[in-house]
Amino acid sequence: DVIPTGLPAQSFRRGDGARFRAQQQLPPDRPLLLYVGRVAHEKNIDFLLSSFVEVRRARPDAMLVIAGEGPARRHLGEQVQRLGLARDVAFVGYLEREQALADCYSAASVFVFASRTETQGLVLLEALAQGCPVVSTSHLGTASILQPNCGARVAPEEASAFAAAATSILDDPQRAAQLSAQGRHYAQGWSSASMAGRLREFYSSLR
């Protein structure tokens, strides 16, 4: 049996998106795409930038927020400049988990993810727990999370198709609300309490 890492209770405390936008000096009304995680080359953030170029063709009001630190930060900053996205991509650095991270998830319209190396992909569950719809590729560990009716859309690693999946959520508030509700409900099944219950049941079955 495989019992995944559970989400701690603090992951389900509602964040304050308006507070995050104010603290980061982000416009209160622009739709935000969000990446959270280590800013490293294996996280495939270059692809997210390429997809964001496509998103902006349909939604020029959209912004991309990248939260985290890592060795690819300088490279990505240079790529943002080359793509002419300096006013539309915000690097907000590392966020403390007590409150700022939840606020960040709550401020986002769509969480975007395309890492090829995840063993589990807990950031997807963190986003879903905050009611943030997810658009993600499905590789390795993330495939176990990205199940039907989980509050996410699985997209191929192709910029136009990935962008279309994100844009479809931005353009359809009713669909976004449905995914948000699905995500909150689905994430509860991955809570630390739920996983502790599964572990207890597993040990009981060995008697």
MIMAR-906575 format. One line per 8 residues: their letters; for each residue x, y, z of C-alpha. Coordinates in Angstrom, 2 decimals, m for minus. Each point is the difference from the previous one (the first is absolute). Layout:
BEGIN
a = X/Y/Z | ...
END
This chain:
BEGIN
dviptglp = 0.00/0.00/0.00 | 1.12/3.55/m0.74 | m1.03/2.70/2.46 | 0.94/3.46/m1.30 | 1.23/2.96/1.98 | m3.01/1.84/1.41 | m0.77/3.71/m0.02 | 0.28/1.66/3.43
aqsfrrgd = m3.07/1.73/1.41 | 1.44/3.46/m0.70 | m0.21/m0.70/m3.75 | m3.81/0.22/0.24 | m0.13/3.38/1.77 | m1.42/2.50/m2.44 | 2.54/2.46/m1.32 | m0.60/3.67/m0.73
garfraqq = 0.66/0.65/m3.67 | m0.66/3.74/0.22 | 2.60/0.31/2.76 | 2.58/m1.82/m2.11 | m0.63/2.23/m3.01 | 0.31/3.11/2.15 | 3.23/m1.18/1.66 | 1.56/m0.92/m3.34
qlppdrpl = m1.33/3.14/m1.72 | m1.91/m2.06/m2.55 | m3.09/1.45/m1.72 | m3.20/m1.04/1.79 | m1.88/m0.91/m3.17 | 2.44/m1.76/m2.33 | m0.38/m3.79/m0.25 | 3.05/m1.76/1.42
llyvgrva = 1.58/m3.24/m1.13 | 2.19/m1.40/2.77 | 2.98/m2.32/0.35 | 1.25/m0.95/3.47 | 3.09/m2.08/0.58 | 3.74/m0.15/m0.33 | 1.16/2.23/m2.84 | 2.18/m2.65/m1.60
heknidfl = 0.56/m1.12/m3.57 | m1.59/m3.42/0.51 | m3.28/1.67/0.99 | m0.56/0.93/m3.66 | m0.89/3.63/0.71 | 1.34/0.96/m3.44 | m2.96/m1.88/m1.43 | m2.40/1.91/2.25
lssfvevr = 1.42/3.26/m1.34 | m0.44/m1.19/m3.59 | m3.59/m0.98/0.79 | m0.59/3.35/1.69 | 0.92/1.75/m3.25 | m2.87/m1.93/m1.59 | m2.36/0.84/2.88 | 0.72/3.69/m0.50
rarpdaml = m1.13/m0.16/m3.61 | m3.51/m0.76/1.24 | 0.21/1.74/3.37 | 2.37/2.98/m0.14 | m1.09/0.93/3.53 | 1.45/m3.19/1.52 | 3.07/m0.12/2.23 | 2.28/m2.85/1.04
viagegpa = 1.29/m0.17/3.58 | 3.00/m2.21/0.80 | 0.44/m0.72/3.72 | 3.20/m1.66/1.16 | 3.76/0.20/m0.20 | 2.60/m2.09/m1.79 | 2.86/m0.21/m2.48 | m2.13/0.76/m3.09
rrhlgeqv = m1.13/3.41/1.26 | 2.52/2.04/m2.02 | m0.57/m2.04/m3.17 | m3.76/0.42/0.27 | 0.32/3.72/0.63 | 2.02/0.32/m3.19 | m2.58/m2.03/m1.90 | m2.79/2.25/1.28
qrlglard = 1.89/3.00/m1.35 | 0.55/m1.67/m3.39 | m3.70/m0.80/m0.27 | m1.00/3.56/0.86 | m1.89/m1.11/3.11 | 1.74/2.10/2.65 | m3.25/1.77/0.96 | m2.03/m3.21/m0.01
vafvgyle = 2.15/m2.48/1.94 | 0.64/0.51/3.72 | 2.68/m1.90/1.93 | m1.09/0.18/3.64 | 2.67/m2.24/1.54 | m0.38/m2.39/2.90 | m3.23/0.28/2.00 | m0.39/m1.11/3.61
reqaladc = m2.50/m2.80/0.39 | m1.88/1.29/3.05 | m2.08/2.55/m1.92 | 1.68/1.52/m3.05 | m0.10/m3.18/m2.08 | m3.72/m0.52/0.59 | m0.60/3.65/m0.91 | 1.95/m0.52/m3.22
ysaasvfv = m2.04/m3.05/m1.04 | m3.22/1.88/0.79 | 1.04/2.94/m2.18 | 0.50/m2.23/m3.05 | m2.54/m0.73/m2.71 | 1.80/m3.13/m1.25 | 2.93/m2.00/1.37 | 2.29/m1.19/m2.80
fasrtetq = 2.52/m2.83/0.26 | 2.11/m1.96/m2.46 | 2.78/m1.65/1.99 | 1.29/m3.29/m1.38 | 1.69/m1.15/3.21 | m2.58/0.00/2.80 | m0.21/m3.01/2.29 | m3.39/1.18/1.29
glvlleal = m0.78/3.63/m0.83 | m1.27/1.34/3.32 | m0.23/3.54/m1.38 | m2.89/m1.16/m2.19 | m1.88/m1.11/3.11 | 0.86/3.23/1.82 | m1.48/1.99/m2.88 | m3.12/m2.19/m0.12
aqgcpvvs = m0.45/0.32/3.78 | m0.20/3.77/m0.46 | m2.55/m0.36/m2.78 | 2.40/0.98/m2.77 | m0.74/m1.87/m3.26 | 3.03/m1.84/m1.39 | 1.31/m0.48/m3.52 | 2.86/m2.48/m0.06
tshlgtas = 1.83/m2.54/m2.08 | m0.04/m3.50/1.43 | 3.39/m1.60/0.66 | 1.18/m2.47/2.65 | m1.46/0.85/3.41 | m2.41/2.67/m1.20 | m1.92/m2.65/m1.92 | m1.19/m1.52/3.29
ilqpncga = m1.50/3.35/1.03 | m1.54/1.07/m3.29 | m3.10/m2.16/0.10 | m3.48/0.67/m1.44 | m2.01/2.68/1.84 | 3.01/1.16/2.01 | m0.28/3.66/m0.95 | 2.70/m0.16/m2.65
rvapeeas = 0.36/m0.15/m3.74 | 2.76/m2.21/m1.38 | 1.68/1.52/m3.05 | 2.69/m1.27/m2.36 | 3.49/1.50/0.01 | m0.76/2.12/m3.03 | m0.17/3.75/0.44 | m3.19/0.74/m1.96
afaaaats = m2.01/m2.85/1.53 | 1.22/0.78/3.52 | m0.83/3.68/m0.47 | m3.44/m0.86/m1.34 | m0.74/m2.05/3.13 | 0.99/2.92/2.24 | m1.87/2.57/m2.09 | m3.18/m2.10/0.02
ilddpqra = m0.08/0.35/3.79 | 0.73/3.74/m0.07 | m2.82/0.50/m2.51 | m2.63/m2.07/1.82 | m0.67/1.15/3.60 | m2.65/m2.69/0.48 | 2.42/m2.75/m1.00 | 2.71/1.55/2.18
aqlsaqgr = m2.36/m0.04/3.00 | m0.88/m3.63/m0.67 | 3.67/m1.00/m0.13 | 0.68/2.00/3.15 | m2.70/m1.87/1.93 | 1.17/m3.35/m1.37 | 3.58/0.79/1.00 | m0.84/0.90/3.59
hyaqgwss = m2.03/m3.19/0.41 | 2.60/m2.21/m1.67 | 2.89/1.39/2.05 | m1.76/m0.96/3.24 | 0.59/m3.62/m0.94 | 3.74/0.70/0.05 | 0.10/1.65/3.42 | 2.41/m1.18/2.68
asmagrlr = m2.98/m1.20/2.03 | m1.25/m2.09/m2.94 | 3.43/m1.51/m0.57 | 0.40/m0.76/3.71 | m3.31/m1.85/m0.15 | 1.21/m2.02/m2.97 | 3.22/m0.83/1.83 | m1.95/m1.14/3.06
efysslr = m2.22/m2.20/m2.17 | 3.06/m1.49/m1.68 | 1.64/m0.93/3.30 | m3.30/m1.43/1.28 | m0.22/m2.23/m3.07 | 3.35/m1.59/0.88 | m1.13/m1.39/3.34
END
